[in-house]
Amino acid sequence: MAVDIAELPLSIANGFSPGLGLGGKLAGGAKVAGPIAAPTGDYDLRVTGLTAAAAKGVPALQITSKGALASGRVTTDTAVTGGGGVRITANGSAPLSATGPLDVAIAIRNVPLSLANGFSPGLGANGTLQGEAKVAGTASAPAGTYALRVTGLSTQATRGAGVPAASIDAKGRLDGQRVFTNTVVTAASGLRVTANGSAPLGAGDLDLQVGGRAPLGFLNDTLSVSGDRIDGTATFDVKVGGPTSAPRINGSGALQNASYSNRAAGLQLRGLSASVVANGTNINVASLRATTRNGGTISGSGRVAVDPAAGFPGEINFQANNAEVVGTDIVTAITDANLKLEGPLARRPVINGTIRTRSVEIQIPDRIPAQYTPLPGVRHRNAPAAVTRQLAALNTGGGKGGSKDDAFLATLDIDVQAENRIFIRGMGMTAEAGGQIKITGTSAAPVPVGAFQLRQGRSSITVIGKRLNFTRGQVGFAGDLDPTLDFLAETPAKGITAQVLISGNASSPKIEFTSNPAVPQDEVLSRLLFDKSSGELSPSQAITLAQAVAQYSGVGGGGAGPLDSLRKGLGVDNLDLGGGSGGGLFGLGIGKYISDNIYLGVTQGTSPRPPA
């Protein structure tokens, strides 16, 4: 029987399977003789302009294949070529049955890994494959050698995680039912992973030794979207055994002298170290330790089960001791804590426990920040990839909500206890609060809820030298780390009760001067500061009144004042300068907590002394 094909369009196949999207033409011929059990003959086929939906974006391929049928075997001399230097060749012979020996040599040059994207659209593979292989043995028990090289390897997932493009150099052999490998993976920044040993071609036991070093800095392009940064190098050396359905891992990993910071919370961890030991079905976190900016410590330990089907369930306990966990211009928090991370770590674990504050400083600006409006129509041109991702996250709310695609997402159930030492300072205000709040939400979008209540006796506001004691106060949280304020101070002032109301967020508080009975704001300030109505002020007093109005209405900059800088330099919890009691000219008060529940304060005043 002889078959001649002049020019057959491959698109004919699309009528039977529209998803193929085939293009190109087939030409050539074949001659077949002899019985079906032992055919003889030869073939010479050519395909030009081959395209397919599964190979979208890949240049058209050309295929030439020649060979013969004889003695129960088929020989081939096949070449696949395409643009960009793509070339795959296969030469040798194979049995027509499943029992005869294989004898095939394969060479691969410049094959784009994007071919795989047609079969897995979300893969987003990039890179180039080169290699050689010689296959012998039988189809049921192949033998041979191989050498494969991949350059520029990346996928949509690895690019999204900020992992640099990798190179793979793999050499090994086939021996019956197992494949033996000596593989090295390298990437920028010194990333290097090696794998040596064997794995089954089907079901069976693994026998691999895997080790390497991974500088964590490669994650920073992705972490920068949320204001995170990590530096340091992780090392590991493990043996992977057991069946492919339930692998067992034995070995160790370590992290030494690393650092982590989060710009949004002002958290800084230094000297970050960890030791991990794997013993079969469990990975034990033997130690985890870091030092915070103020010299406090965070430590942890626990275990994780090597059970992919269950989402790697585990339990890791964390302790904090005198640790500064928030350090922004608005809030500084130093805490002790006992927290537990438990559940399927690769899915949606839970973080629960208790945080006990040692001190929290909430610094409000000494002047109300001036308001501004962003310029409309501003566009970023040629922005780096990291900036583009950050802008996209902000524009879509990704900086707050988190998503199911976050690398790690945990549910939060944390109690924050603070009996005292919640200090609110700035704009002449010194107040102390305490209480409890709850942190819920997720690790990507924590939601603090609740309020700290005013502690009476050491809370006041000084308005241009005039001191008022607070009669009401609350620091509330409604979803972020910028708390809301609700404070009221009042005092008698020339026929009225002058009131100072502080509300709004700590980053941009609102100051209102009211009174009972009600009078205009400048009149309240005049009676409060000078015990006079505004019409009775001298020129210098009028200037002072104007300055006060400007200070509390948003004119000028912010920041901590000199009195607060002096307090921090002295290392005390309270420093108060004001008028002396009983008509004194000057009063000084200093106080500090000497234990959790004991506060020591000293007040000294001066009085005018008549000449002798």
C-alpha positions as CSV (number, residue, x, y, z in Angstrom):
1,M,0.0,0.0,0.0
2,A,1.3,3.4,-0.9
3,V,0.0,6.8,0.3
4,D,0.9,10.1,-1.3
5,I,-0.1,13.4,0.3
6,A,0.4,16.5,-1.9
7,E,-0.7,19.2,0.5
8,L,-3.2,18.5,3.3
9,P,-4.4,21.4,5.5
10,L,-4.2,20.4,9.1
11,S,-7.2,22.7,9.9
12,I,-9.3,19.7,8.9
13,A,-8.8,18.3,12.4
14,N,-10.4,21.4,13.9
15,G,-13.8,20.3,12.6
16,F,-13.6,17.3,14.9
17,S,-12.0,19.2,17.8
18,P,-12.4,22.9,17.5
19,G,-10.2,23.6,20.5
20,L,-7.1,22.3,18.6
21,G,-6.8,25.5,16.6
22,L,-4.4,23.7,14.2
23,G,-2.8,25.4,11.2
24,G,-0.2,24.3,8.7
25,K,0.0,21.7,5.9
26,L,1.1,18.1,5.7
27,A,2.9,16.6,2.7
28,G,4.8,13.4,1.9
29,G,4.2,9.8,1.4
30,A,4.5,6.2,2.9
31,K,4.7,2.7,1.6
32,V,3.7,-0.3,3.7
33,A,3.9,-4.0,2.9
34,G,3.9,-7.3,4.6
35,P,1.6,-8.8,7.2
36,I,0.1,-6.6,10.0
37,A,2.1,-8.5,12.6
38,A,5.4,-7.7,10.8
39,P,5.0,-4.8,8.4
40,T,7.7,-3.4,6.3
41,G,8.1,-0.1,4.4
42,D,9.2,3.5,4.7
43,Y,7.8,7.0,5.2
44,D,8.8,10.6,4.4
45,L,6.6,13.2,5.9
46,R,6.8,17.0,6.1
47,V,4.7,19.5,8.1
48,T,5.1,23.2,7.3
49,G,3.7,26.3,9.2
50,L,2.5,24.2,12.1
51,T,0.6,26.2,14.7
52,A,-1.9,25.3,17.5
53,A,-4.0,27.0,20.1
54,A,-2.1,25.3,22.8
55,A,1.1,26.9,21.5
56,K,-0.2,30.5,21.3
57,G,2.7,32.9,20.8
58,V,5.1,30.3,19.6
59,P,6.4,30.8,16.0
60,A,5.2,28.3,13.4
61,L,7.1,25.0,13.4
62,Q,8.4,22.8,10.6
63,I,8.7,19.1,11.0
64,T,10.5,16.6,8.8
65,S,10.4,12.9,9.6
66,K,11.9,10.0,7.7
67,G,12.2,6.3,8.6
68,A,11.4,2.7,7.9
69,L,9.5,-0.3,9.2
70,A,11.4,-3.6,9.3
71,S,11.9,-6.6,11.6
72,G,9.2,-5.5,14.1
73,R,10.9,-2.1,14.6
74,V,10.4,1.5,13.4
75,T,13.4,3.7,12.7
76,T,13.2,7.5,12.6
77,D,15.2,10.6,11.7
78,T,12.9,13.4,12.9
79,A,13.6,17.2,13.2
80,V,11.4,19.9,14.5
81,T,12.6,23.5,13.8
82,G,11.2,26.9,14.3
83,G,11.9,30.6,14.8
84,G,14.4,31.7,17.4
85,G,16.7,28.7,16.8
86,V,14.2,26.1,18.1
87,R,15.3,22.6,17.1
88,I,14.4,19.2,18.5
89,T,15.8,16.0,16.9
90,A,15.0,12.3,17.5
91,N,17.1,9.6,15.9
92,G,17.0,5.8,16.4
93,S,14.6,3.0,16.6
94,A,11.8,1.6,18.8
95,P,9.9,-1.7,18.8
96,L,6.4,-1.9,17.4
97,S,5.5,-3.9,20.5
98,A,6.0,-3.1,24.2
99,T,8.6,-5.7,24.8
100,G,11.5,-4.8,22.4
101,P,14.5,-2.6,23.3
102,L,14.5,1.2,22.8
103,D,17.4,2.9,21.1
104,V,16.6,6.6,20.7
105,A,18.8,9.8,20.9
106,I,17.0,13.1,21.5
107,A,18.5,16.6,21.3
108,I,16.7,19.8,22.4
109,R,17.8,23.3,21.5
110,N,16.2,26.7,22.4
111,V,12.7,25.3,23.2
112,P,10.5,28.0,24.8
113,L,8.8,26.9,28.1
114,S,5.9,29.0,27.1
115,L,4.7,26.0,25.1
116,A,3.4,24.6,28.4
117,N,1.1,27.6,28.9
118,G,-1.3,26.3,26.3
119,F,-1.9,23.2,28.4
120,S,-2.1,25.2,31.6
121,P,-3.2,28.8,30.9
122,G,-2.5,30.1,34.4
123,L,1.0,28.8,34.5
124,G,2.6,31.8,32.8
125,A,5.9,29.9,32.2
126,N,8.9,31.7,30.7
127,G,12.4,30.3,30.0
128,T,14.3,28.2,27.5
129,L,15.1,24.5,27.6
130,Q,18.2,22.8,26.1
131,G,19.3,19.2,26.6
132,E,20.2,15.7,25.4
133,A,18.9,12.3,26.3
134,K,19.6,8.7,25.3
135,V,16.9,6.2,25.9
136,A,17.4,2.4,26.0
137,G,15.8,-0.5,27.8
138,T,12.1,-1.2,27.3
139,A,9.0,0.9,27.5
140,S,8.1,-0.7,30.8
141,A,11.6,-0.4,32.2
142,P,13.5,2.3,30.4
143,A,17.2,3.0,30.8
144,G,19.5,5.7,29.6
145,T,21.0,9.1,30.5
146,Y,19.9,12.7,30.2
147,A,21.3,16.3,30.6
148,L,18.9,19.2,30.7
149,R,19.5,22.9,31.1
150,V,16.8,25.6,31.7
151,T,17.6,29.3,31.7
152,G,15.4,32.2,32.6
153,L,12.8,30.0,34.3
154,S,9.9,31.8,35.9
155,T,6.1,31.3,36.3
156,Q,3.3,33.6,37.1
157,A,3.4,32.4,40.7
158,T,7.1,32.9,41.1
159,R,7.1,36.3,39.5
160,G,4.2,37.4,41.8
161,A,6.2,36.3,44.8
162,G,9.2,38.2,43.7
163,V,11.3,35.1,43.1
164,P,14.1,35.9,40.5
165,A,14.3,33.9,37.3
166,A,16.2,30.7,37.9
167,S,18.5,28.4,36.0
168,I,18.4,24.6,36.3
169,D,21.2,22.2,35.4
170,A,20.0,18.6,35.8
171,K,21.9,15.4,34.9
172,G,21.0,11.8,35.6
173,R,20.0,8.5,34.4
174,L,17.0,6.2,34.0
175,D,17.3,2.7,35.5
176,G,14.2,0.6,35.2
177,Q,11.5,2.1,37.5
178,R,13.5,4.9,38.9
179,V,15.1,8.1,37.7
180,F,18.4,9.3,39.3
181,T,19.2,13.0,39.4
182,N,22.0,15.4,40.2
183,T,20.2,18.8,39.9
184,V,21.4,22.4,40.7
185,V,19.0,25.4,40.8
186,T,20.6,28.8,40.8
187,A,19.2,32.4,40.7
188,A,20.2,35.9,41.3
189,S,21.3,37.1,44.8
190,G,23.1,33.8,45.5
191,L,20.0,31.5,45.6
192,R,21.2,27.9,45.2
193,V,19.4,24.6,45.7
194,T,20.8,21.1,45.0
195,A,18.9,17.8,44.8
196,N,20.6,14.4,44.5
197,G,19.2,10.9,44.6
198,S,16.3,9.1,43.0
199,A,12.6,9.1,42.6
200,P,10.1,6.5,41.2
201,L,8.7,6.9,37.7
202,G,5.4,5.8,39.2
203,A,4.4,4.8,42.7
204,G,7.3,4.1,45.1
205,D,9.6,5.6,47.7
206,L,11.6,8.9,47.4
207,D,15.3,9.0,48.1
208,L,16.5,12.6,47.7
209,Q,19.0,14.7,49.5
210,V,18.1,18.4,49.1
211,G,20.1,21.3,50.4
212,G,20.8,25.0,49.7
213,R,20.9,28.6,50.7
214,A,18.2,31.2,49.9
215,P,19.0,34.9,50.5
216,L,15.6,36.3,51.5
217,G,16.2,39.7,50.0
218,F,14.7,38.5,46.7
219,L,11.3,38.8,48.3
220,N,11.6,42.5,48.9
221,D,10.1,43.7,45.6
222,T,6.9,41.9,46.5
223,L,7.0,42.8,50.2
224,S,7.5,46.5,49.5
225,V,3.8,46.7,48.4
226,S,2.8,46.3,52.1
227,G,5.8,48.2,53.5
228,D,7.7,45.0,54.5
229,R,11.4,44.3,54.1
230,I,13.5,41.2,55.0
231,D,17.2,40.5,54.7
232,G,19.3,37.5,55.6
233,T,20.0,34.0,54.3
234,A,18.2,30.7,55.0
235,T,20.1,27.5,54.7
236,F,18.7,23.9,54.8
237,D,19.9,20.3,54.3
238,V,17.2,17.6,54.3
239,K,16.6,14.1,53.2
240,V,13.2,13.3,51.6
241,G,12.1,9.7,51.8
242,G,8.9,7.7,52.1
243,P,6.2,7.2,49.4
244,T,5.3,10.0,47.1
245,S,1.8,10.1,48.6
246,A,3.1,10.7,52.1
247,P,6.7,11.9,52.0
248,R,9.0,12.0,55.1
249,I,11.5,14.8,55.6
250,N,14.5,14.5,57.9
251,G,17.1,17.2,58.3
252,S,17.5,20.8,59.5
253,G,17.3,24.4,58.4
254,A,18.6,27.6,59.9
255,L,18.3,31.4,59.6
256,Q,21.1,33.5,61.1
257,N,21.4,37.2,61.8
258,A,18.5,38.2,59.6
259,S,16.4,41.4,59.9
260,Y,12.8,42.3,59.2
261,S,10.9,45.6,59.2
262,N,7.4,46.8,58.5
263,R,7.2,50.5,57.6
264,A,3.5,50.8,58.4
265,A,3.8,49.6,62.0
266,G,7.4,50.8,62.5
267,L,8.3,47.3,63.6
268,Q,12.0,46.4,63.4
269,L,13.4,43.0,64.2
270,R,17.2,42.5,64.3
271,G,19.4,39.5,64.9
272,L,16.6,37.3,63.7
273,S,17.6,33.6,64.0
274,A,15.7,30.4,63.7
275,S,16.5,26.7,63.9
276,V,14.2,24.1,62.3
277,V,14.6,20.3,62.6
278,A,12.6,17.8,60.5
279,N,12.1,14.2,61.8
280,G,9.9,12.3,59.3
281,T,6.4,13.5,59.5
282,N,6.9,16.6,61.5
283,I,9.0,19.8,61.2
284,N,9.9,21.2,64.6
285,V,10.7,24.9,65.1
286,A,13.3,24.3,67.7
287,S,14.0,28.0,68.3
288,L,13.1,31.4,66.9
289,R,14.5,34.6,68.3
290,A,14.7,38.3,67.4
291,T,15.5,41.6,69.1
292,T,13.3,44.7,68.7
293,R,14.5,48.2,68.2
294,N,14.3,49.0,72.0
295,G,16.3,45.9,73.0
296,G,13.2,43.7,73.8
297,T,12.9,40.1,72.5
298,I,10.5,38.0,70.5
299,S,10.9,34.2,70.6
300,G,9.0,31.1,69.5
301,S,8.9,27.4,69.0
302,G,6.5,24.8,67.7
303,R,5.9,22.1,65.1
304,V,4.3,21.6,61.6
305,A,3.1,18.3,60.3
306,V,4.3,17.3,56.8
307,D,0.7,16.7,55.5
308,P,0.0,18.6,52.3
309,A,-3.5,17.2,52.0
310,A,-4.4,18.7,55.4
311,G,-2.7,22.1,54.6
312,F,0.4,21.5,56.8
313,P,-1.3,21.7,60.2
314,G,0.8,23.0,63.0
315,E,1.1,24.9,66.3
316,I,3.8,27.6,66.9
317,N,3.9,29.6,70.2
318,F,5.4,33.1,70.3
319,Q,6.5,35.1,73.3
320,A,7.4,38.8,73.5
321,N,9.3,40.4,76.4
322,N,9.5,44.2,76.6
323,A,9.2,44.3,72.8
324,E,8.5,47.4,70.8
325,V,6.0,46.1,68.3
326,V,4.8,49.5,67.0
327,G,7.0,52.4,66.4
328,T,5.4,55.1,64.2
329,D,5.3,58.9,64.5
330,I,1.8,58.4,66.0
331,V,2.0,55.3,68.2
332,T,4.9,53.6,70.0
333,A,3.9,50.4,71.9
334,I,6.1,48.2,74.1
335,T,4.5,44.9,75.1
336,D,4.8,41.4,76.6
337,A,2.8,38.8,74.7
338,N,1.9,35.1,74.6
339,L,0.5,34.2,71.2
340,K,-0.3,30.9,69.4
341,L,-0.4,30.2,65.7
342,E,-2.4,27.0,65.1
343,G,-4.3,25.2,62.4
344,P,-3.5,24.5,58.7
345,L,-0.7,26.9,58.0
346,A,-1.0,26.7,54.2
347,R,-4.7,27.6,54.4
348,R,-6.3,29.8,57.1
349,P,-4.7,29.3,60.5
350,V,-5.6,31.3,63.6
351,I,-3.5,33.5,65.8
352,N,-4.8,33.9,69.3
353,G,-3.5,34.9,72.7
354,T,-2.9,37.9,74.9
355,I,-0.8,41.0,74.6
356,R,0.0,42.9,77.7
357,T,1.3,46.4,77.2
358,R,4.1,47.9,79.2
359,S,3.6,51.3,77.7
360,V,1.9,52.9,74.8
361,E,2.8,56.4,73.6
362,I,0.3,58.1,71.4
363,Q,1.8,61.3,70.0
364,I,-0.5,63.8,68.5
365,P,1.0,66.8,66.5
366,D,1.7,69.9,68.5
367,R,0.0,71.8,65.7
368,I,-3.0,70.5,63.7
369,P,-1.6,69.5,60.3
370,A,-2.5,71.7,57.4
371,Q,-5.0,70.1,55.0
372,Y,-4.1,69.5,51.4
373,T,-5.7,68.1,48.3
374,P,-3.7,65.8,45.9
375,L,-3.3,67.2,42.4
376,P,-5.7,65.6,40.0
377,G,-4.6,63.7,36.9
378,V,-1.1,62.8,38.1
379,R,0.2,59.8,36.3
380,H,3.4,57.8,37.0
381,R,5.5,57.2,33.8
382,N,8.1,54.4,33.5
383,A,7.5,53.5,37.1
384,P,9.6,50.4,38.4
385,A,7.7,47.2,38.8
386,A,7.6,47.4,42.6
387,V,6.1,50.9,42.4
388,T,3.5,49.8,39.9
389,R,2.4,46.9,42.2
390,Q,2.2,49.2,45.1
391,L,0.1,51.7,43.3
392,A,-2.2,48.9,42.0
393,A,-2.6,47.7,45.6
394,L,-3.5,51.1,46.9
395,N,-5.9,51.9,44.1
396,T,-7.8,48.7,44.6
397,G,-7.7,48.7,48.3
398,G,-5.2,45.8,48.3
399,G,-3.1,47.5,50.9
400,K,-5.8,46.9,53.5
401,G,-8.0,44.0,52.7
402,G,-5.7,41.2,51.7
403,S,-6.9,38.5,49.4
404,K,-7.1,34.8,49.0
405,D,-3.9,34.9,47.0
406,D,-1.8,36.3,49.9
407,A,1.2,34.1,50.6
408,F,0.1,33.8,54.3
409,L,-3.3,34.7,55.7
410,A,-4.3,34.1,59.3
411,T,-7.5,34.9,61.3
412,L,-6.8,37.0,64.4
413,D,-8.3,36.6,67.8
414,I,-6.1,38.6,70.2
415,D,-6.8,40.3,73.5
416,V,-4.8,43.4,74.3
417,Q,-4.7,44.3,78.1
418,A,-3.4,47.6,79.4
419,E,-4.3,48.5,83.0
420,N,-2.4,51.8,82.6
421,R,0.5,53.5,80.8
422,I,-1.4,54.4,77.7
423,F,0.0,57.9,77.3
424,I,-1.5,60.5,75.0
425,R,0.8,63.5,74.5
426,G,1.1,66.6,72.3
427,M,-0.6,69.9,71.6
428,G,-0.2,70.7,75.3
429,M,-2.1,67.5,76.3
430,T,-0.8,64.9,78.7
431,A,-3.2,62.1,79.5
432,E,-3.1,58.5,80.7
433,A,-5.6,55.8,79.8
434,G,-6.0,52.0,80.3
435,G,-8.3,49.1,79.5
436,Q,-8.7,46.3,77.0
437,I,-9.2,46.0,73.3
438,K,-9.7,43.1,70.9
439,I,-7.8,42.6,67.6
440,T,-9.8,40.6,65.0
441,G,-9.7,40.5,61.2
442,T,-6.8,38.9,59.4
443,S,-3.0,39.2,59.4
444,A,-3.4,41.1,56.1
445,A,-6.1,43.4,57.5
446,P,-6.1,43.5,61.4
447,V,-9.1,45.1,63.0
448,P,-8.5,46.5,66.5
449,V,-11.8,47.2,68.3
450,G,-12.5,48.7,71.6
451,A,-11.3,51.6,73.7
452,F,-8.9,52.6,76.5
453,Q,-10.5,54.8,79.2
454,L,-9.1,57.9,80.9
455,R,-7.2,57.3,84.2
456,Q,-8.1,60.2,86.5
457,G,-5.5,62.3,88.3
458,R,-2.7,62.7,85.8
459,S,-4.5,63.9,82.7
460,S,-4.6,67.6,81.6
461,I,-4.2,70.0,78.7
462,T,-2.2,73.2,78.9
463,V,-3.4,76.0,76.6
464,I,-0.8,78.8,76.3
465,G,0.2,78.3,80.0
466,K,-3.4,77.6,81.3
467,R,-3.9,74.1,82.6
468,L,-7.2,72.3,82.4
469,N,-7.9,68.8,83.9
470,F,-9.7,66.3,81.8
471,T,-13.1,65.1,83.0
472,R,-13.7,62.6,80.3
473,G,-11.4,60.7,78.0
474,Q,-11.3,57.7,75.7
475,V,-8.8,56.3,73.1
476,G,-10.9,54.2,70.7
477,F,-9.9,51.8,67.9
478,A,-12.2,51.1,64.9
479,G,-10.1,49.1,62.5
480,D,-6.6,50.5,62.2
481,L,-3.6,51.7,64.3
482,D,-4.5,55.4,64.1
483,P,-6.8,55.6,67.2
484,T,-9.7,58.0,67.6
485,L,-9.7,60.5,70.5
486,D,-12.6,61.7,72.6
487,F,-11.4,63.9,75.5
488,L,-13.1,66.8,77.4
489,A,-11.4,69.2,79.8
490,E,-13.2,72.1,81.5
491,T,-12.6,74.8,84.0
492,P,-14.5,78.0,85.2
493,A,-13.4,81.2,83.3
494,K,-15.1,84.6,83.9
495,G,-18.7,83.7,84.1
496,I,-18.6,80.6,81.9
497,T,-17.4,77.0,82.1
498,A,-14.7,76.8,79.4
499,Q,-14.4,73.5,77.6
500,V,-11.7,71.9,75.4
501,L,-12.9,69.0,73.3
502,I,-10.4,66.9,71.5
503,S,-11.7,64.4,68.9
504,G,-10.8,62.8,65.6
505,N,-7.9,60.6,64.8
506,A,-4.6,61.0,66.6
507,S,-2.8,61.8,63.3
508,S,-5.2,64.7,62.6
509,P,-7.1,65.6,65.8
510,K,-9.8,68.2,66.0
511,I,-9.6,70.8,68.8
512,E,-12.8,72.7,69.7
513,F,-13.2,75.4,72.4
514,T,-16.8,75.6,73.6
515,S,-18.4,76.8,76.8
516,N,-21.5,76.7,78.9
517,P,-23.3,79.0,78.3
518,A,-22.1,79.1,74.7
519,V,-19.9,81.9,73.4
520,P,-17.7,82.2,70.3
521,Q,-14.4,80.3,70.2
522,D,-12.2,83.4,70.4
523,E,-14.3,84.6,73.4
524,V,-13.8,81.2,75.1
525,L,-10.0,81.5,74.6
526,S,-9.9,85.1,75.8
527,R,-11.7,84.3,79.1
528,L,-9.7,81.1,79.5
529,L,-6.3,82.6,78.9
530,F,-6.7,86.1,80.4
531,D,-9.9,86.0,82.4
532,K,-11.2,88.8,80.2
533,S,-13.7,89.2,77.4
534,S,-12.1,89.6,74.0
535,G,-13.1,93.3,73.9
536,E,-11.0,94.0,77.0
537,L,-7.7,92.6,75.7
538,S,-4.5,94.6,75.3
539,P,-2.6,94.6,72.0
540,S,-0.1,92.0,73.2
541,Q,-2.9,89.8,74.6
542,A,-4.7,90.1,71.3
543,I,-1.6,88.8,69.5
544,T,-1.3,85.9,71.9
545,L,-5.0,85.1,71.3
546,A,-4.4,85.1,67.5
547,Q,-1.5,82.8,67.9
548,A,-3.6,80.4,70.0
549,V,-6.3,80.4,67.4
550,A,-3.7,79.7,64.6
551,Q,-2.1,76.8,66.6
552,Y,-5.4,75.0,67.1
553,S,-6.9,75.7,63.6
554,G,-4.3,74.0,61.4
555,V,-1.8,76.7,60.6
556,G,1.9,75.5,60.9
557,G,3.6,72.2,61.1
558,G,3.4,69.3,63.5
559,G,5.7,67.2,65.6
560,A,6.6,66.7,69.2
561,G,7.4,69.8,71.2
562,P,10.5,70.6,73.3
563,L,8.9,69.6,76.5
564,D,8.2,66.1,75.3
565,S,11.8,65.8,74.0
566,L,13.1,66.8,77.4
567,R,10.8,64.2,79.1
568,K,12.2,61.5,76.9
569,G,15.7,62.6,77.6
570,L,15.1,62.4,81.4
571,G,13.5,58.9,81.0
572,V,10.3,59.8,83.0
573,D,6.7,59.0,82.2
574,N,5.3,62.5,83.0
575,L,6.9,66.0,82.9
576,D,4.6,68.9,83.5
577,L,5.4,72.7,83.6
578,G,2.7,75.1,84.6
579,G,1.5,77.7,86.9
580,G,2.1,77.0,90.6
581,S,-0.8,76.2,92.9
582,G,-2.3,78.9,95.1
583,G,-1.2,81.7,92.9
584,G,2.3,80.5,92.4
585,L,4.4,81.7,89.5
586,F,5.8,78.3,88.4
587,G,5.1,74.6,89.0
588,L,7.1,71.5,88.0
589,G,5.8,68.0,88.1
590,I,7.8,64.8,87.4
591,G,6.5,61.2,87.6
592,K,7.5,57.7,86.7
593,Y,6.1,54.2,87.1
594,I,8.5,52.2,89.3
595,S,6.5,48.9,88.9
596,D,3.4,47.8,87.1
597,N,1.0,49.4,89.6
598,I,3.1,51.9,91.6
599,Y,3.5,55.5,90.3
600,L,5.9,57.9,92.0
601,G,5.3,61.6,91.4
602,V,6.9,64.8,92.7
603,T,5.5,68.4,92.3
604,Q,7.4,71.6,93.2
605,G,6.1,75.1,93.0
606,T,7.4,78.7,93.6
607,S,5.5,81.7,94.9
608,P,6.2,85.4,94.8
609,R,8.2,86.5,97.8
610,P,7.9,90.1,99.0
611,P,11.2,92.0,99.5
612,A,12.5,92.1,103.0
